[in-house]
Amino acid sequence: MSLTARALLLDMDGTLVNSDAVVERCWRRWAAEHGLDAEEVIGIAHGRQAHATMADLLPDRPVEQNLADNQRLLEWETTDLDGVVPVPGAPAFMASLAGLPHALVTSADKALARARMGAAELPMPQVRVTAECVGVSKPDPEGFLKGAAELGFAPADCVVFEDSEAGIAAGRAAGMRVIGVGPRAAAHAPDVHVRDLEQVRVEPLSDGTLRLRFTD
């Protein structure tokens, strides 16, 4: 199976970098502080900015408190890199994108993105849309639309790589095709689902497009 695109927009956590262990540690810590069920919290936390998750869990809480706790979680996560590793196939996949149009679109802020990509020893894309760049978290499409605009391509010419429900919804809302990576993605009907990035090959074509091939 294959498809073509002109640019690729890449989520980070769960897509390029496996950070599940630290994400769960930090959210369990926060859930305990607030007397919430940790499994429920973790179940909706992946793929979006922390304050958006907090707003769902504590709807009557002032926005300012959620934003303050959002910053605390970012600080916890940035200093806790134990167990942060590349998703299988990510090093070769990223190496294959050198010189090709691609961008990182993540709910992490700049510091956390640098820390996790560094811990996983993955190259940081030149174009990156982090939490500071958007006014609304995924599942809003703002981040992906900004990434496409910065690369200079129409949304329909871009393919998104995502692992979470919020991220897949954001890619769809942006009018882009979505490649779902990993077990979380399978439940949310991406256009193509892969176990990990070992199943993806990127081939630049003579007309400037990229052919994505998917293997078993």
N, C-alpha and C positions, 0 to 999 in steps of 0.2 A: 504494500500500500504506500502511496505517496501523495503529497500535495505541494503546491508552489506558493511562495510568498515573496514579498520584497524586503520585509524587515521582521525581526523577531523581538518580542517583548517578554522579558523573563522575570517572573517572581523569584524571590530568593529562598525563604524558609520553606522547606518541604519540597522545593523544586530543584534548586541547585545545592542547597546546604541542608543537611539533616540536623536540626537544632531542637528536635522534639524533647529531648531529655531536659534541657535547660528551660525551655518554655513551660514544661509541666512543673518543674521545680518552683519557678517563680510564681506561676499562677496558683499553685497549691499554697504557697506562703501567703499570697494576697487573700485567697479564699478563707484561710484559717483566721486571718485578722478580722474578717467580716462575718464569720459564722456561716459561710456558704458551703454548699456541697461541692467539693473540688472536682468531681467527675462531671457535674453539670457545667461548671465554669470552663473546664478544659474543652468540653464538647463544642462550645461555641466560640472559643477564643482564637482559633487558628485563622490566619489570613487577613486580619484587619487590625487597625490601631486599637490599643488597649482601652482607650476612653470610650470607644464605640461599644465594646463588649460590656464595660462597666455600666453604661447607660441602659443597656438591655436588662442587666441583672439587678440594678438599683435605680429604677426609673424615677424615684422621687428625690434622688440625691442631687445636690447642686452641681452644675457642669464644672464649676471651678475645682471642686473636690476630685472629680473624675480626671480632669486635666493634670492636677497635681499628682495623683496616683499613677497616671500614665507616665509621667516623668520618672517617678520612683521605679516603676517596672523597667523602663528603658535603662536606667542606671544599674539595676540588679542584673539585667540580661547582658549588658555590655561588659560587665566585670566577671561574668560566669560563662566561661567558654569550654567547660569540661564536657566532653562528649560531642562537641560540634565537629562534624566531619562532612566531606562532600557526599552528595547523593551518588550512588554507583553510576559511573559513566560521565559524571559532570566534568572532571578534568579534561578528558578528550573532547567532549562536546564544546566546552568553552574555548579550547585551543583551536577547534575547527572554525570558530566564529571570528577569529582575528582578522581584522580588515573588512568584515562584512557588517551590514547595518543591523545593530542590535542594541537594546537598552535594558537596564535593570529597572523594574517597577516594583517597589517593595513598601510595605507598611512600616518597616523599620526606619529609624532616623539615620542620618549620615554616619554617626559614630558607631551605631550598632551594625549597620551594613558593612562598614570597613572592618570592624572587629570579626564578624562572622565569616566574611569572604576571606579575610586573612587567616583565620584559624583553619579554614578548609583548604587554604592554599590555592584559591581560585582567583583568576585575574578580574579586577574590577572593570566593568564596561565604562567606556568614556562617557556615555550618556546614561544618566541615572536619575530616576524620579523617586525621591525618598519622602518620608512623612512630612518634612518641612516644606515640600513643594506643592502640597495639595491642601485644599480647604475641607475636603470630605474624604473619609476612609472608604476603602473597598467595603461593600459591593458597589459603591458609586464608581462609574467609569472614568472619573477625572484623571486618575494617574495614568491609565493606559492611553487615553486621548492625548495627554501631554507628552508621553513618550513618543507616540506616533508623530505628533507635530514637530517635536525637536529633531527627530530623524528625518523629517521631510516627506512622510508618506501618508497616504489616505488610510483611514482605519481598515477599510476592506482589504488593503494590501498587506496588513500585518497579521501575524499569528502570535497568540499568547501561549506561554507555558505556565501552568498553574497547578496547584495541588489542593486548594481549599474551596469550599462552597462559596465563600465570599469572593474569592478571586475569580473563579469560573463565572459567577454571575456578573462581575465587573467587566470581564472580557466580552461576554455576550452583549452586555448593555452598551459597550463601546462599538459594537458592530464588527467584531473580530472573530475569527475562528480560534478555538481553544483546544490546545493539547493538554490533557489531564495527566499529571505525573504522580504515580504512587497510589497507595490504597485509598486514601481519603477522596481522591478525585473520582474514583470509579463510580461512586454513588450519585454523581451529579451530572451525568450524561454529557461529558465533553465531546467535541467532534471526533477526537481520537484519544484513546487512553493507552498509556504505556506504563509498564511496571516501574521503569526508571530510565535514565538517559542512555544506558547501554543499548536501548532499543531504537535510538534515533541517530540518523546520519544526515548531515547537511552538505549539499553539493551546490556550489555556485554555478550558474549557467551563463552562457555567453551573452544573453540579453539582459543580464543584471539581476535576474530573479534567482531565488534560492529554492532548490528542490529538497524537500524533507522526505526521507525514506524511513519507514518504520518496519523493524524486523521482529520476528517472534523471539 
